[in-house]
Amino acid sequence: MLTHETWQEPVSLELHRIGEFRTIRSSLEALDCLSTDWPAEEDQAYEDALMICRAAVEGKSTAELARDAFIVAAYEARIYMKLGYFIPDFVTIEPPKALF
C-alpha cells in the first residue's frame, strides 16, 4: 500500500541554480527528488535516504524518519536548504581548523 503522507514541515532545496528552490512536502516528493533531480554524488547518506523514503512511501517507515534522512542526505551533499524548523542537536558541524 502506497502512502502519501505530507510532512508537517516542508524542506526547500536549492538544487541547480542559485536562488531557485524546490520545496519537498512528502516522502513521495523526496523519493522523486532523490531519483531524478539530485545534483550531487550518490554517497551513503543519499543511499540511506533513498531506502528510507521508499520504505515510507510503501508504509514500512514513517514520514518523519524519511524527512530526517532526506535532510541528512542534503546536508552531506552540501545542498543549501530552508527548513521549517531546525533542531540544533540534529546536525553537528565541526568548526574550521586554524590555518596557522
Summary of the structure (lengths in Angstrom):
residues: 100
radius of gyration: 14.0
end to end distance: 57.4
largest distance: 57.4
contacts: 262
relative contact order: 0.21
helix: 38%
strand: 18%
